Amino acid sequence: MDLDLLIESYRSDMIRSVCQLIAIPSVEGPAEPGMPFGPNVYKALEYMLQLGKEMGFSTKNVDGYAGHIEFGQGDRMMGILVHLDVVPPGGGWTYPPFGAEIHHNRIYGRGSIDDKGPAVAALYAMKAVKEAGLPIGKRVRLILGTDEESGWEDLRHYFKHEPMPDFGVSPDGRYPVINAEKGILHVALKRKFSQNKVSSIGLLKMTGGQRPNMVPDECNCVFDSSINRNIMAAGIESLKKATGYDFEIASDERDNLIIKALGKPAHASAPETGRNAIGQMLAYLASLGLGQSEMERFILFLHNRVGMEIQGESMGLAMEDKLSGKLTLNLGMINVDGESGEAVIDIRYPVSVDKEQVLARIEEVAAQDGIEVDVLTYQPPLYVPEDHFLVRTLMEVYAGLTGKAAYTVAIGGGTYARAIENAVAFGAVFPGKPELAHQKDEYIEIEDLILNCRIYAHAIARLVSSR
């Protein structure tokens, strides 16, 4: 039977599956026995495995870290790598982030485009290829990750027990074909405050951000109740007028002053699409005239060396190449109190640049202010040449089904494609469509979901054909 007709017949089932999967709030949580990333992430994994089993595929749960759904035969294997975990939803949603509501022919919810909708589309694509009875000469394995948004511990564990695919795709980016991904470095900047701890501006605590790979939309500062509130409020109004930054003022149960900076969330790979709340707060604190306490010097370092910059200029990190473009930097998290300060930055560096070059520059700048540098996570860059068989085939499939020109793209985002050899990111966001990963009101258009499924089915059929 025709692949496209089969997929159209799956439409209502596919939509239902996406909605049911979105409704599982699979944000990483505390580990439990057999559930290394928490019960909700595990529920999402089990949901997909059960769905695959009901479709007649073989399935496997690898110790709760990851799983796979497979069909076909042969020595060589195509991998389709997806993830079922999601980042925290944050605030400001029009529709409930785990409500999976349909409005304007769109399915709204955290994970709808990153990466639950594409994961379901890939599974139904496998079903179509299987039910169409096409000649298959290789195995197709849908690998279900559960820790993509944090540390990739899922795939490290999975590939200790399971073979690497020979080639593959990750539907966790955009079209046409992503053949270059920048290197990713998460670095903590830390300092303990051993003396001169008292803040001259009455600052008790500063917190902001949820993940390094998210542009933070909120940052909070707590000030001692004795602080002059009129002066603080006037400073905020002055900064608002000069910059357009957004702040709120409140009090806690001890009558301490709470100042909240409000930004715009975005994925750290595209920081220009967001507005960093931590950077806004640093600008406000610097405007108060910071003193010489260790806390204030740490804050001033971050303001002067990072602030609202997104290309690392003041850290000496401005660099680019023709293959992947400019380095980007995101100040993703901060936690400062009377004892210590820590900030976490997300750096996406060009594919031709060495990690040690980036790290050496950060350490050099940080050492000038007595700040310690810790590497939290690191992912090397990915690059697959345009003339590679996989890239050529995917571009042909994309052009054939969309009627649009196919070309390669470089991104700052990190997909599971870099976890194996001979792999690229392929979809699921179409050219001209907004990038909604990690943002409020994330959605996938239903027609895009169906078209994704069609593209994946035809790509699978081409890449694993026995002809």
C-alpha positions in Angstrom: 0.0 0.0 0.0 1.1 3.6 -0.7 3.1 5.1 2.3 1.3 8.4 2.1 -2.2 6.8 2.1 -1.2 4.7 5.1 0.0 7.7 7.0 -3.1 9.6 6.3 -5.1 6.7 7.7 -3.1 7.0 10.9 -3.9 10.7 11.4 -6.3 10.5 14.3 -4.3 7.8 16.1 -1.1 9.8 15.7 -2.7 13.0 17.1 -4.0 11.0 20.0 -0.6 9.4 20.7 1.1 12.8 20.7 -1.4 14.3 23.1 -1.2 11.3 25.5 2.6 11.6 25.5 2.6 15.3 26.0 0.3 14.8 29.0 3.1 13.0 30.8 5.1 15.7 32.5 8.5 14.1 31.8 10.8 16.6 33.5 13.7 15.0 35.2 13.0 14.2 38.8 14.7 12.5 41.7 15.9 9.0 40.9 13.9 6.0 42.1 14.7 2.3 41.8 14.7 1.4 38.1 13.8 5.0 37.3 17.1 6.9 37.1 15.5 10.2 35.9 12.4 10.0 38.0 8.9 8.4 37.6 7.5 10.8 35.1 10.3 10.3 32.6 10.0 6.6 33.1 6.3 6.8 32.4 7.0 8.5 29.0 9.5 5.7 28.1 7.1 3.0 29.0 4.3 4.7 27.1 6.3 4.7 23.9 7.5 1.1 24.4 4.0 -0.1 24.9 2.8 1.8 21.8 5.6 0.2 19.8 4.6 -3.2 21.1 1.0 -2.7 20.2 2.2 -2.0 16.6 3.9 -5.3 16.5 7.5 -4.2 16.9 10.1 -5.7 19.1 10.9 -3.4 22.1 13.4 -3.2 24.9 13.8 -1.2 28.1 17.4 -0.8 29.0 17.4 -0.4 32.8 15.1 2.6 32.7 17.8 4.8 31.1 16.6 4.4 27.5 14.8 1.9 25.3 14.3 1.0 21.6 11.6 -0.1 19.2 12.8 -2.1 16.2 11.9 -3.9 13.0 13.6 -5.3 9.9 16.5 -7.7 9.4 20.1 -7.6 8.3 23.6 -6.9 9.8 23.4 -3.1 9.3 21.2 -0.9 11.4 19.7 2.6 10.9 19.1 4.5 14.1 16.5 7.1 14.7 17.4 8.9 17.9 14.7 10.8 19.8 14.2 12.0 23.4 11.2 11.9 25.7 12.4 14.1 28.5 11.5 17.8 28.5 12.7 21.0 30.1 10.6 22.6 32.8 7.6 24.5 31.3 8.2 27.9 33.0 5.4 30.4 33.3 3.3 32.5 31.0 1.6 29.8 29.0 -1.7 30.5 27.3 -2.7 26.9 27.5 -1.6 24.3 30.1 1.9 23.1 29.3 0.9 19.5 29.9 -2.7 19.8 28.8 -2.0 18.8 25.1 -4.8 21.0 24.0 -5.6 21.5 20.3 -6.2 25.1 19.1 -6.0 26.5 15.6 -4.9 23.1 14.3 -2.0 23.0 16.6 -1.2 20.7 19.5 0.1 22.8 22.4 2.3 21.5 25.2 5.8 21.1 26.5 7.6 18.7 24.2 5.2 19.0 21.3 8.0 19.9 18.9 11.0 19.0 21.2 10.9 16.1 20.9 7.7 14.1 21.6 5.8 15.1 18.4 8.7 14.1 16.1 9.3 10.9 18.2 5.7 9.8 17.6 5.9 10.8 13.9 9.0 8.6 13.5 7.3 5.6 15.1 4.2 5.9 12.8 6.6 6.2 9.9 8.2 2.9 10.9 4.7 1.4 11.1 3.9 2.7 7.6 7.1 1.2 6.1 6.4 -2.1 7.8 2.7 -2.3 6.8 3.5 -1.3 3.2 5.5 -4.5 2.9 8.5 -2.7 1.3 11.7 -4.7 0.8 13.8 -4.1 3.8 17.5 -5.1 3.9 18.5 -3.5 7.2 17.2 -3.1 10.7 15.5 0.1 11.8 15.8 1.0 15.5 14.0 3.9 17.1 16.1 4.8 20.2 14.2 6.4 23.0 16.4 8.7 25.1 15.4 10.1 28.5 18.1 12.5 29.5 18.8 14.7 26.4 17.9 17.9 28.2 20.4 17.3 31.1 23.5 15.2 30.8 23.0 12.5 28.2 23.6 9.8 30.8 20.8 7.8 29.2 22.8 7.2 25.9 26.0 6.6 27.7 24.4 3.8 29.7 22.4 2.5 26.7 25.4 2.2 24.4 27.3 0.2 27.1 24.7 -2.5 26.5 23.5 -2.1 23.0 25.3 -1.8 19.6 25.8 1.5 17.8 23.7 2.0 14.7 25.7 2.1 11.5 24.1 5.4 10.5 21.1 7.4 11.6 19.1 10.6 12.0 17.7 12.6 14.9 14.4 14.4 14.3 15.3 17.1 16.9 16.3 20.0 14.8 15.0 21.6 11.6 14.9 20.9 7.9 16.3 20.4 5.4 19.4 18.6 6.8 21.6 19.7 9.7 25.1 18.4 9.0 27.0 20.6 11.4 26.4 21.1 15.1 28.6 23.4 17.3 30.5 22.0 20.3 28.7 22.5 23.6 30.4 23.4 26.8 28.7 24.0 30.2 30.9 25.7 32.7 30.4 26.7 36.3 32.0 29.9 37.5 32.4 29.6 41.3 33.7 31.6 44.2 33.5 31.1 48.0 33.2 34.2 50.1 35.7 33.8 53.0 35.9 37.4 54.2 34.3 40.8 53.7 30.9 39.0 53.1 28.5 41.9 54.0 26.9 43.4 50.9 26.9 47.2 50.9 23.5 47.2 49.1 21.8 44.8 51.5 21.7 41.9 49.1 21.0 38.6 50.9 20.4 36.2 48.0 20.3 36.0 44.2 18.8 33.1 42.2 17.8 32.6 38.6 17.5 30.1 35.8 16.5 26.5 35.7 18.8 24.9 33.1 22.1 26.0 31.5 20.5 25.4 28.1 17.6 27.7 28.6 17.7 31.5 28.5 16.4 32.3 31.9 13.0 34.2 32.1 13.2 35.0 35.8 15.8 36.1 38.3 15.1 37.0 42.0 17.1 39.0 44.5 16.3 39.2 48.2 17.4 42.4 50.1 17.5 43.1 53.8 14.3 44.7 55.2 16.2 47.8 56.2 17.0 48.8 52.7 15.6 52.1 51.4 12.8 50.9 49.1 12.2 54.3 47.5 15.8 54.4 46.3 15.6 50.8 45.0 12.3 51.5 43.2 13.6 54.6 41.6 16.7 52.7 40.3 14.4 50.2 38.7 12.2 52.8 37.0 15.3 54.5 35.7 16.7 51.3 34.2 13.3 50.3 32.8 13.2 53.6 30.9 16.7 53.3 29.6 16.6 49.6 28.5 13.0 48.4 28.4 13.9 45.6 30.9 11.1 44.3 33.0 11.1 44.1 36.8 8.6 43.4 39.7 8.9 44.4 43.4 7.4 42.5 46.3 8.1 41.6 50.0 8.5 38.2 51.7 7.1 37.1 55.1 10.0 38.8 56.9 9.4 42.1 55.1 12.6 41.6 53.1 12.5 43.3 49.7 12.1 41.0 46.7 13.1 42.3 43.2 12.3 40.0 40.3 13.7 40.5 36.8 11.5 39.1 34.0 13.0 38.0 30.7 12.0 36.0 27.7 12.8 32.2 27.6 14.5 30.6 24.7 16.8 27.8 23.8 20.4 28.6 24.6 21.5 27.7 21.0 19.5 30.8 19.9 20.0 33.2 22.7 19.1 36.2 20.4 15.5 35.0 20.4 15.2 35.5 24.2 16.0 38.1 26.8 18.2 37.0 29.7 16.6 37.8 33.2 19.9 37.2 35.0 21.7 39.7 32.7 19.0 42.2 33.4 19.4 41.8 37.2 23.1 42.1 36.9 22.6 45.4 35.1 20.3 46.6 37.9 22.7 45.6 40.7 25.6 47.2 38.9 23.6 50.5 38.7 23.3 50.6 42.5 27.1 51.2 42.8 28.4 47.9 44.1 31.0 47.9 46.9 34.1 45.7 47.5 32.6 42.7 49.3 33.5 39.4 47.7 29.8 38.9 46.8 29.6 42.2 45.0 32.9 41.6 43.2 31.6 38.3 41.9 28.4 40.0 40.7 30.4 42.8 39.1 32.6 40.2 37.3 29.6 38.6 35.8 28.1 41.9 34.8 31.3 43.1 33.1 32.3 39.9 31.5 29.0 38.4 30.5 26.0 40.6 31.2 23.5 40.6 28.3 26.2 39.5 25.8 25.4 36.4 23.7 28.7 36.0 21.8 31.2 36.2 24.6 33.0 39.4 23.5 34.0 40.5 27.0 35.2 37.0 27.9 37.5 37.1 24.8 35.4 34.4 23.2 34.2 36.1 20.0 35.0 33.6 17.3 33.4 32.1 14.2 33.9 29.9 11.1 32.3 29.5 7.7 30.9 26.1 8.5 28.9 26.9 11.6 29.0 30.6 12.3 29.6 32.5 15.6 30.1 31.2 19.1 27.2 31.9 21.4 27.0 32.2 25.1 24.1 32.0 27.6 24.2 32.8 31.3 21.8 30.1 32.2 21.8 29.9 36.0 23.0 31.8 39.1 23.0 31.2 42.8 24.6 33.7 45.2 24.3 34.1 49.0 26.5 35.2 51.8 28.7 32.2 51.6 29.4 31.6 47.9 28.4 32.4 44.3 28.0 30.1 41.3 26.9 30.9 37.8 26.6 28.4 34.9 27.2 29.4 31.3 26.3 27.5 28.2 28.7 28.0 25.3 28.2 26.8 21.7 31.5 27.1 19.8 32.2 26.7 16.0 33.0 23.2 14.7 36.5 24.1 13.7 37.4 25.4 17.2 39.0 23.2 19.9 37.4 23.0 23.3 40.6 23.6 25.0 41.0 26.9 23.3 37.7 28.1 24.6 38.3 26.7 28.1 41.8 28.3 28.3 40.4 31.7 27.6 37.6 31.4 30.3 40.1 30.2 32.9 42.5 33.1 32.1 39.7 35.7 32.5 38.2 34.1 35.6 41.6 33.7 37.3 42.0 37.5 37.3 39.1 37.7 39.8 39.9 34.6 41.8 37.1 32.7 40.3 37.2 28.9 39.9 36.1 27.2 36.6 34.5 23.8 36.5 33.5 21.9 33.3 30.1 20.4 33.9 29.4 18.8 30.5 31.0 18.7 27.1 29.8 17.6 23.7 32.2 17.7 20.8 31.0 19.3 17.5 29.5 17.3 14.7 30.2 17.6 11.0 29.1 15.3 8.1 30.1 16.4 4.6 27.4 17.4 2.1 28.5 14.6 -0.3 27.9 11.8 2.3 25.4 9.2 1.1 23.1 9.9 4.1 23.0 13.7 3.5 22.4 13.3 -0.2 19.6 10.8 0.3 17.8 12.9 3.0 18.0 16.1 0.8 16.5 14.2 -2.1 13.6 12.9 0.1 12.9 16.3 1.5 13.0 18.1 -1.9 10.7 15.4 -3.4 8.0 15.6 -0.7 8.0 19.4 -0.1 8.8 20.6 -3.6 11.4 23.0 -2.0 15.1 23.3 -2.5 17.2 21.2 -0.1 20.4 22.4 1.5 22.5 21.8 4.6 22.2 23.8 7.8 24.6 24.4 10.8 23.1 24.9 14.3 24.1 25.7 17.8 21.8 23.1 19.2 23.1 19.7 20.2 21.1 16.7 19.0 21.5 13.0 19.6 23.0 12.8 16.1 26.4 13.5 17.6 26.1 10.4 19.8 26.8 8.0 16.9 28.9 8.0 13.7 27.4 8.9 10.3 24.3 10.7 11.7 22.6 14.1 11.2 19.6 15.9 12.5 16.7 15.8 10.1 13.6 17.9 11.0 11.3 18.5 12.6 10.9 22.3 12.2 10.3 23.5 8.6 12.0 26.5 7.1 10.3 29.8 8.0 8.5 28.3 11.0 9.3 29.6 14.5 11.7 27.8 16.8 9.6 27.0 19.8 11.8 24.6 21.8 12.1 25.6 25.4 9.7 28.5 25.0 6.2 29.1 26.4 3.2 28.1 24.2 5.3 25.4 22.4 3.3 23.7 19.8 3.4 21.5 16.7 1.1 22.1 13.8 -0.9 19.0 12.9 -0.2 19.3 9.2 3.5 19.5 10.0 3.2 16.4 12.2 1.7 14.5 9.3 4.3 15.8 6.8 7.1 14.9 9.2 5.8 11.4 9.3 5.6 11.2 5.5 9.2 12.5 5.2 10.5 10.0 7.8 8.7 7.1 6.2 10.1 7.8 2.7 13.6 8.4 4.2 13.5 5.1 6.0 12.3 3.3 2.9 15.1 4.7 0.9 17.9 4.1 3.4 17.1 0.5 4.4 15.8 -0.8 1.1 17.1 -4.2 0.1 17.0 -3.2 -3.6 
